[in-house]
Every structure is written in structure tokens, then in C-alpha cells.
Amino acid sequence: MKPFCCIALLMMLMVPSSLFSQPIRPVYFGNNCVIIRPGTPPDKIFEMAANVTPSANQLEWQRTEFNAFIHFGINTFTGREWGDGHEDPALFNPVKFDARQWVSVIRDAGMKMVILTAKHHDGFCLWPSAFTRHSVAASKWKEGKGDVVGEVAAACREYGLKFGFYLSPWDRHEPSYGNSEAYNEFFRNQLRELLTRYGDIAEVWFDGACGEGADGRKQVYDWKSWYALIRELQPGAVIAVMGPDVRWVGTESGYGRETEWSVIPDVLQNTDSTVIESDRFPVDKSFIPGDRMAQDLGSRDKLAKAGSLVWYPSETDVSIRPGWFYHPDENKKVKSPEKLADIYFHSVGRNSVLLLNIPPGPEGLIHKRDIKSLKGLRKLLDGTFRNNLIAGASIRPSGNAIEYAFSAPVTFNVALIQEDVKVGQRIEKFHLEAWDGNGWSTIAAGTTVGYKRLLRFPKVSARKIRFVTDESRAEPAIMNIGIYQSGIKTGME
């Protein structure tokens, strides 16, 4: 293991620059971002990266682990994925709509938050907005007096789930779209409605979809003013995925990267003129919205010449069906419990948060096939993680390893590792070994850990195992290690 000093970032920055081999200008930082001044040696940058930590909002969000996306709207009734904004609101009529059914299904599946598509690209609003008639207020549903957003938010409070919403920046119905100043004001007005009517909001979700207005003009989004409004009205919310708190993992398959760093470089601009020490949300004013889709986002090679470092964790989204909105011909194409479990291991188990889309049908209910698959997933995960076999072991730390000894052999095929990300993400490479009676043999290996890493492998029986950190940016801070015996079929047995 590489030698690193486990000194807090703040104390490190107080050391006089004359002690370093190269002069270092002052570094301004919040807990989740660092501005790196020219001349900082790579080793010092790596040390800084090891001490960047999540904001309170980001940490709370990371702990949700598994959340639900709900795509529901006018597309549910037209059979389309992207509407054009010319749909008749009278088409929207979910006669059996039941938000409590949605949220109870989601809760029973083990998810902690619901993110609802309050408005998709077609511009149809699931709440009675005062700034357009293209909404539930112009529909037949409840004689125009219904409010999907309000009922879902209330159901989330009743069942103890967090609530968030997706608001499409691209509105294909709104006439002012393309007139940037006018449309940004329109968007802020709708955003304000959603932020003030429905209680606590845990996540606001934007994508980067951007088209032309009716006259061919390209809309320029005023991201900074949108962020400021969210911070003013819902300071506890994270802003994803074209926002400064949470990034898109880069694929809609549900599968995250093998190596997933939460600290990545250069998502800020104009850092020389940025003063952020006392700002509660120091990233916002200099954040550059955009998709970060490269396989390597945070390696030492990427950090070596960085101008800034930001804690910017990933969210992995996928739909339980081939489409994002409900289509009856996909009822037999709902992902199986085993497929969903595989996605879980490759998203939550790769230092990400899983956002699983569950689209209700036109009656306003989640389909029975989706419910069956979600129940099966919960059974598989509960069966896997119910009993941590390491709980009865004796523990012996030794150098860069933690050894566990059991009174009798234990059989397992899943390992769980968590870093204490409150002090940073540090592990770059690790492996797990088992004692076969004569020596140690490697049974699994990985790169990054972060908030949670899950590994699956063929069944092993052993009286001793050990977790070995091979490379780390600073002294590892292991919060939790577990081993489990899972019955989920993986093709490894």
C-alpha cells in the first residue's frame, strides 16, 4: 500500500507553501470542492482528492441507494415516448388513478424516493399550473380538478418516502420556447410552483434536452438562475443530472462503471475569480452543466493536471420495461427479478444510486407484471442480505489488510465493502482472500469502493478471510464489510 498521510485537508492547506518543493498558491474550498492552484504537484492533488467529501445533501441522497422514477403523462395515452406538444389534454383520463398504490408498491420493493415526471418534453403538466392550460386542468380527469403531483407527494409522505420531480427543460408546447429570456422566466415560474406547493422536495431532476423554438431559434437555458431558485426554496434538495449535486452515469442500461469515482476534476469554470469559502453551495456558480460519459472520470491521470475537484456522484437510471412510458405490447417484456438483481449489483454495488423507472398504465395503476417482478426482486435481495456471516468473526487488522477468523467454516458467494465517505473516497484497488488451510488465495478483486461495493463469485467455504487494500490515495476508512450466501443465479456456480 502506498504511504499516505492521513491529515485533514484543512490542516494540510495551512502548511506554509515554502515547505513544498514547488510553490503552491492558496486553495479555496468547500467540503465538496477544491480549487487547485497552478504549480500544485500531482501527489498533493491526489491527497486533496482523498479528502474531498460529500455535502450533507449528497450524503443523504447517497444513502437512499435505490429509488423510483415514474414516467406518466400524455404519452401514456398516445403510446409515444416523446410527444410533440400538440396533444389534446382531453386524452388524459386515468380513471383508476391511485397514487397510494404506486407508492406502496415502490416502498414494498425497498425504494426510498419517488421522482415523478411532472412535465415531459410535450409540455403537458401533471399539476394545474397557472402559466399554461396544457395541463391536467384541461383534461377530463376529475373534471379538470385533479393534481397528480399533489397526490403522489401526499402518498410519499404517508408511506415515509422522499419525493422529487423531473421537469423537462425542453417544452415543445410552450410558445415562448426559443425566446430565451421569456422562456427562462416561464420555466422559473413553473419551477417555483413545484417547489412551493408540495412540501419537502428531495431531488430535482433535469436532463439536457434542448430543441428549437417555433421560429427556429435555439433556447439557451439559464441554469444558474434555476439552481438559485431551488437553493432558495428547497435547500435540502439535490439537483440532478444536469445539476451540480448528482451526475448521470452515462447509460440507460442500469449498469455503472467498474471503476466509479465520486470525486472528478474540472466541472467548474472561472475558478480564478471564484470565492467560495463561505458559500453553502460552493459549486453552483461555477458549475458547467453537461454529461460526463467517459469510462475514466477520476483516475490519477485525470486528476494530475486538474484545476478543480468536486464531489460529483453518479446516478444510474433504467426502466423496468423497454420503454420509459407504459406500452401494452411491453407487458411481456418486463425485466425479471433476476435481471433487476443483476442491475442492482452493477449500480448500487458500484458506488452509484439506482433510479428504476416504473411506468403506470393509462388506467393510472402500476401493472401486475411490474409488481410481480418488483416483489421477486425484493425477495432475492432480502434473501441475500438478511444474514451477514461476518458478524460472528474475530477481527485482526494487519498492515493493509483486515483479517476475519470464524469458529467454523462459512460458505458465501457475495461480499459487501463500504468506505466511510464522510472522510472521502480513497481505495483504488483491493482484493479479497480466503484461507484454504495451506495458504491465502484470491477469490475476488476490484478497483474503487466508495459508498458501497458488491462482489459476486463462486461459492467459497473458509475459516479465515481477509480484505486487502492494494492501492489507496490516503489511509483507507473502511466503514463496513460483509459476506453473504446468495441464491441468486449468476452463471458463476
Secondary structure by P-SEA (a helix, b strand, c coil): ccccccccaaaaaaccccccccccccccccccbbbbcccccaaaaaaaaacccccaaaaaaaaaccccccccccccccccccccccccccccccccccaaaaaaaaaaacccbbbccccccccccccccccccccccccccccccccaaaaaaaaaaaabbbbbbbbbccccccccccaaaaaaaaaaaaaaaaacccccccbbbbccccccccccbbbbbaaaaaaaaaaaccccbbbcccccccccccccccccccccccccccccccccccccccccccccccccccccccccccccccccccccccbbbbbbbbbcccccccccccccccccaaaaaaaaaacccccbbbbbbbbbcccccccaaaaaaaaaaaaaaaaaccccccccbbbbbcccbbbbbbccbbbbcbbbbbccccccccccccbbbbbcccbbbbcccccccccbbbbbcccccccbbbbbbccccccccccccbbbbbccccccc
